[in-house]
Amino acid sequence: MPSECFIFSSNPDNGAINRSPDGSSFTVQLTTPLYLPDNAYNAKLEVIQASIWNNSPNISKEYKNNTLTVKDDDGTYSVTIPDGLYDIDILYDTLAILFDNLEISRPRFPFKDMFDIEGNEATNRIYIVFKNQGSDSNPEILWADSLIDDFLGFDAVSPTKPLNPSSPSHEYSLIAENPAKFNAYNSFVIKSNLVNTGIQTNNDFNNTIAQIQISSNPGEIQNFRATEPNIFSLCNNLIGSNSSRFSIDFSLTSETGIPLDTRGEYYDFTIMISWLESE
């Protein structure tokens, strides 16, 4: 079975053009057109290798979940969380820094003296602990005007403070009604106009050529190597010189089709195209 391999990269130093501002899509302009022989049939395309940084945000302005508002007896305070890929500990530390460094006015007590944010891996629920050190200022979390509540598993009508105030002998918690949504996406999906339809997902195609399950930690690179049986797309649209391609488009999305912000990093992958030939 004849075959050819191609390495494609979103790095402009490797020739990528028309790169989107978030880095998720790019174009390759070939100097020699890509097409398969006229006698080719059953042509298929496989992504056999990929390297993609696992750093696309789960909190961002785009997701509308990047603000948090709290209040105490002295006033109401809001912060904007920088776009990023957060776990519970990093989010808690970031919120503490943001609230404790508000310039005009800030809560009476440091953020970590008022609240703790904990997760239960067994239930995937978030606990917001109201700590007794800050109970004198009656701290409260306001869920309005942000989807941070949904991200943490709360909703707009969730309680904003414990029914019973904290005391020196006991601390009270708000327990999220729903699972937290720190996993904004579960897999990387690569799409390309090299195929007419691509790999089918339920009733949709969307030019998908690969879906890569994420196993790397946040901030680490996801290295993918295809194993048998490989998942492939039919690419009979490349057969014959009349189907030649000079320009090829690629994009990186979540499994729900949302373009993934690569945060300035580049991704690359290797494609193998194989086919049968008639006599």
C-alpha positions, 0 to 999 in steps of 0.5 A: 500500500503506497503511503506518504507522511507529512509533518505540519506545525503551527509555528510561523518559523516552519512556514505556518501562515494566517495563524489565528490570534489564539493560535488554534488555527493556521494555514500551510501554503505548499510550493508543490501541490498535494494530490494522489494518483488518478488510479488511487482509491480507498485513500485514508488519512491518519494522524500518527503523532502529535505534540500539543501543550495542555495549557488552554484556559478553563477560566477566561473572559471568553467563558465569562467565568473570570470574575468573583465578587465578595462583600463584608461589613465594610463594602463589596469587592470584585476581582478579575481572574487572569485567563488560565488553566486552573486547579483548585489550589492555584485558583485559591492562591490567585484569588488571595493575591488579587483580593489582598492587593486591591488598590482602592479598598479591600476586605477587612481581613486577608482572603485566606483568613475569611475563606478556604476552597477545598475539593472532594475528589469522591463527589467532585464537589467544591466546599467553600469554608467560611473561616472563623478568623474573618467571621467578625466582618460577616463575609459573603460571596456574591454569585451575580454577574459571573459564571464562576458559580457554574465553574465551581458547581454553584448557581445564581440562587446558591447560598452566599454565606452559611446559615450559621455564622462561624465561631471560634470553635467551628467553621461552616461551609457552603457545599456546591450543589453540582460537580465542579467544571474544572475540565473545560475540555477532555480532548484535543480535536484536530480538523482540516480541509484535507478531508471532505467530511472527516471522522463522524461524531454522532451525526456531525463530521466537521472535518475532524481528522483526530481526537486525542484524549488528554492525559498530561497535567496542566501546563505540560505537553501532550505527546500522542502516538497512534496505536493499532487500530488507528482512527482514520478519515477517508480522503478520496477528495485528494485523488487526481490532479484536478483535486490538487491542494496548494493551501491546507487549513488546520484548527485545534478545538475541544471535543465540543468544537470550541477553538482552544487558545494555545497561550502562545505555544505551537503544536505539531502533528504527523499525518500519514496518507495511504491508498490503494492503486488499481491496475 
